Structure formats: structure tokens, C-alpha cells
């Protein structure tokens, strides 16, 4: 396999399959688990901020947040700085799932890098984060 975009597609697809399977324990999809991860990492974000941090379309995030709110993982609180927006905050249920989601992400990373040395894993992670940041910086 010489095409890096094919490799990215495989990594994305397989990691979502792994996360969907493991996070079903909490009734979560991979996409929902990522929103919970971001919500807990930052404690209070607007939907727009979640969309930007995950590089997702605002409408996709809105639907995901609505589902997570209905299932008790997130709450919407009025934003005191901008009454047109809401802060999305994790509930106790989200905080309960949060360590599990973090652990599952670590397991996924180990599954995709198990043939690499620790140094190669660290470099791979560094380059993935660098590429993601460069990609997000080009939006807007």
C-alpha cells in the first residue's frame, strides 16, 4: 500500500469500528464518544467549538449533541457571553464514561501501532497531531 490517503481511510474506518464495538457498552457510537471526550476535556464548549475541535460539520455535531443530551450525557447551559449560543457540558454520566473512552482510544492506538517501536509510536502520534493541526488551521 503506497497511497497515504488509503492508509488514512483504513485507520479511520477500523478505529471507528473498534470504538463502536467497545463503546456500545455505554450505548455510544464512536462519534458520540469523541464528543464526550471533547466535552470532558474542556468542561464547557459551544457546539461550534466542538465542531471546530473535531473538524466536523456543525449540523452533524448538533445532531450528536442532541442525542447525547437526550440520553443524559450532556446538558446545554445558557452562554452568559452570547445569549444566542449554549455551552455544552458533560453530566455525571459522561464523566463516568470518560475514563473508559480514553482507555479505548489508547487501545485503538496500540492496535494500529503494535508493530512499531515505542519511539516510532511517539513519532507517529506527533506527526498525526501535527497534520491534524495544520489541516484545522486551514479552515475558515
C-alpha positions in Angstrom: 0.0 0.0 0.0 1.7 3.1 -1.2 -1.1 5.6 -1.0 -1.2 7.5 2.3 -4.8 8.5 1.8 -5.8 4.9 1.5 -3.9 4.2 4.7 -5.7 7.1 6.5 -9.1 5.8 5.3 -8.3 2.3 6.7 -7.1 3.7 10.0 -10.2 5.9 10.3 -12.6 3.1 9.4 -11.0 0.5 11.6 -10.7 2.8 14.6 -14.4 3.7 14.3 -15.3 0.0 14.1 -13.2 -0.7 17.2 -14.7 2.3 19.1 -18.3 1.5 18.0 -17.9 -2.1 19.3 -16.2 -1.2 22.6 -18.3 2.0 23.4 -21.6 0.2 22.8 -21.2 -0.8 26.5 -22.3 2.7 27.3 -24.7 2.9 24.4 -22.3 5.2 22.5 -21.1 5.3 18.9 -17.6 6.3 18.1 -18.7 9.8 17.0 -20.6 10.2 20.3 -17.6 9.0 22.3 -15.4 11.6 20.6 -17.9 14.4 21.5 -18.0 13.2 25.1 -14.2 13.2 25.2 -14.0 16.8 23.9 -16.8 17.9 26.3 -15.0 16.4 29.3 -11.6 17.7 28.2 -12.8 21.3 28.1 -15.8 21.0 30.6 -17.8 23.7 28.7 -17.8 24.3 24.9 -20.3 25.7 22.4 -21.4 23.4 19.6 -19.3 25.5 17.2 -16.2 24.9 19.3 -16.9 21.2 19.4 -17.3 21.2 15.6 -14.0 23.1 15.1 -12.0 20.9 17.5 -13.3 17.7 15.8 -13.2 19.1 12.3 -16.9 18.2 11.8 -19.8 19.9 10.2 -21.9 21.9 12.6 -25.1 20.1 11.7 -23.5 16.7 12.5 -22.4 18.0 15.9 -25.8 19.5 16.6 -27.5 16.1 15.9 -24.9 14.3 18.0 -25.2 16.7 20.9 -29.0 16.4 20.8 -28.8 12.6 21.0 -26.2 12.8 23.9 -28.4 15.3 25.7 -31.5 13.0 25.3 -29.5 10.1 26.7 -28.2 12.1 29.7 -24.6 12.5 28.7 -24.6 16.3 28.1 -26.6 19.3 29.1 -27.0 22.7 27.4 -26.5 25.8 29.6 -27.1 29.3 28.5 -23.9 31.1 27.5 -23.6 34.2 29.6 -21.5 36.0 27.0 -23.7 35.2 24.0 -27.4 34.5 24.6 -27.7 33.1 21.1 -25.5 30.1 22.0 -25.3 27.4 24.6 -22.4 25.9 26.5 -22.4 22.1 26.2 -21.4 20.5 29.4 -20.8 16.9 30.5 -23.1 15.3 33.1 -22.1 12.8 35.7 -23.0 10.0 33.2 -20.4 11.5 30.7 -17.8 11.7 33.5 -18.4 8.1 34.3 -17.9 7.1 30.6 -14.9 9.4 30.1 -12.1 7.2 31.5 -13.4 4.3 29.6 -13.4 6.2 26.3 -9.9 7.4 27.0 -8.8 3.8 27.6 -10.5 2.6 24.4 -8.7 5.3 22.4 -5.4 4.1 23.8 -6.3 0.5 22.9 -7.2 1.6 19.4 -3.8 3.4 19.0 -2.0 0.4 20.4 -3.8 -1.9 17.9 -2.9 0.2 14.9 0.8 0.7 16.1 1.6 -2.6 17.7 4.3 -3.4 15.1 6.1 -0.1 15.8 8.7 0.6 18.5 7.8 3.0 21.3 9.9 5.7 19.6 8.1 5.1 16.3 4.7 5.2 18.1 5.7 8.5 19.6 6.8 9.9 16.3 3.7 8.6 14.5 1.5 10.3 17.2 3.5 13.5 16.8 3.1 13.6 13.1 -0.6 12.8 13.2 -1.2 15.6 15.7 0.9 18.0 13.5 -1.0 17.0 10.3 -4.4 17.4 12.1 -3.4 20.9 13.5 -2.2 22.0 10.1 -5.4 20.8 8.5 -7.7 22.5 11.0 -5.6 25.7 10.7 -6.5 25.9 7.0 -10.3 26.0 7.7 -12.4 29.2 8.0 
